[in-house]
Amino acid sequence: MKYYIIVGEASGDLHASNLMKSLKKHDTKAEFRFWGGDLMQAQGGTLVKHYRDLAFMGFAEVFMNLRTILKNISFCKKDVLGYKPDILILVDYPGFNMRIAEFAKKNNIQVHYYISPQIWAWKENRIKKIKRDVDKMYVILPFEKPFYEDKHQFPVHFVGHPLLDAIANKHSVSEEEFRKKYQLGEKPIIALLPGSRKQEINKMLSVMLEMIADFPAYQFVIAGAPSQEYEFYQPFLKNYKVKFISNKTYDLLANSYAAIVTSGTATLETALFKVPQIVCYKANSISYMIAKRLVNLKYISLVNLIMDKEVVTELIQNDFNKNRLKMELQKILDENYRKEIFINYFELEKVLGGKGASDRIAKLITSKE
């Protein structure tokens, strides 16, 4: 079959690439055309647009780039029609993908949605469009199935979280190899994960780096995003003794003692690697004010949302400052405090439903039912 896949960010590229791998096992004639990234490209097929050209975050940023976004939507519709896929697979990225779903449904193209729009957080009225435009929905968070089926009478497939597969399939390097390869010393590592988008990194990294002087017994290492060039990070590195490792976040987390993490998928990845963390988030002030009025959530990190309690500390907007960050970092370096985090991390892994998400979805997509 012919598959057209649309992804808008790095995490989607990872999960879609694993899905493509599974689809090739279940459909030997699988052909792919996609909007995604390097990991998807490695699976074969045609890359139409890279996600680094699509990632705009926050209300103000989206508004400023509206013309580009609308041009991309228009181009995508024409490209989908020209390719004539058997199945359109949309991965997360709802602002863009929901528009394409509506267009595809009107043109009798089967729509499968992987990683649900977070309508349980905001824009719950999107359920009407999902019911109208989506043929099959694959959800990855345990609370999403009752949300859709009990509250909205829309059947979905809970497939488990794909990060469990991504981490299980990771080729591990020994701590000795890792430290030698990146010329790291013997001090315990504190990983800095400032996000993948330029706007995020600009707001997060400078505050994270202020921790270095106060924790001389540790070495700090920045996880560089695959979507950003090293040159972008250089202005941040001039005044600090810090290592930079690009596109090896899993290797870094596997060898880290603690982490400071920008809210997003990385918070869950860090938890699954059993690394105590502080979750941070700071947005454009206008975007934050709008979001605060619209979003109906107790927490912003996936770890706390899934467990429905505060497993990891969240420093949001004005709380994300040097003094507060230092205080919280001291806590997660304390052995007794860490034990409680580890207990919750192991429980989190059980709740997520086990490995095999990509394979379960591939079977569902290729089945004749």
Stockholm file with secondary structure:
# STOCKHOLM 1.0

chainA/1-369         MKYYIIVGEASGDLHASNLMKSLKKHDTKAEFRFWGGDLMQAQGGTLVKHYRDLAFMGFAEVFMNLRTILKNISFCKKDVLGYKPDILILVDYPGFNMRIAEFAKKNNIQVHYYISPQIWAWKENRIKKIKRDVDKMYVILPFEKPFYEDKHQFPVHFVGHPLLDAIANKHSVSEEEFRKKYQLGEKPIIALLPGSRKQEINKMLSVMLEMIADFPAYQFVIAGAPSQEYEFYQPFLKNYKVKFISNKTYDLLANSYAAIVTSGTATLETALFKVPQIVCYKANSISYMIAKRLVNLKYISLVNLIMDKEVVTELIQNDFNKNRLKMELQKILDENYRKEIFINYFELEKVLGGKGASDRIAKLITSKE
#=GR chainA/1-369 SS CEEEEECCSHHHHHHHHHHHHHHHHHCTTCEEEEEECHHHHTTCSEEEEEGGGTCCCSHHHHHHTHHHHHHHHHHHHHHHHHHCCSEEEEESCHHHHHHHHHHHHHTTCEEEEESCCCTTTSCGGGHHHHHHHCSEEEECSTTHHHIIIIIHCCCCEECCCHHHHHHHTSCCCCHHHHHHHTTCCSSCEEEEECCSSHHHHHHHHHHHHTTGGGCTTSEEEEEECTTSCHHHHHHHHTTSCCEEEESCHHHHHHTCSEEEEESSHHHHHHHHTTCCEEEEECCCHHHHHHHHHHCCCSCSSHHHHHHTSCSSEEEEGGGCSHHHHHHHHHHHTSHHHHHHHHHHHHHHHHHTTCSCHHHHHHHHHHSCC
#=GC SS_cons         CEEEEECCSHHHHHHHHHHHHHHHHHCTTCEEEEEECHHHHTTCSEEEEEGGGTCCCSHHHHHHTHHHHHHHHHHHHHHHHHHCCSEEEEESCHHHHHHHHHHHHHTTCEEEEESCCCTTTSCGGGHHHHHHHCSEEEECSTTHHHIIIIIHCCCCEECCCHHHHHHHTSCCCCHHHHHHHTTCCSSCEEEEECCSSHHHHHHHHHHHHTTGGGCTTSEEEEEECTTSCHHHHHHHHTTSCCEEEESCHHHHHHTCSEEEEESSHHHHHHHHTTCCEEEEECCCHHHHHHHHHHCCCSCSSHHHHHHTSCSSEEEEGGGCSHHHHHHHHHHHTSHHHHHHHHHHHHHHHHHTTCSCHHHHHHHHHHSCC
//
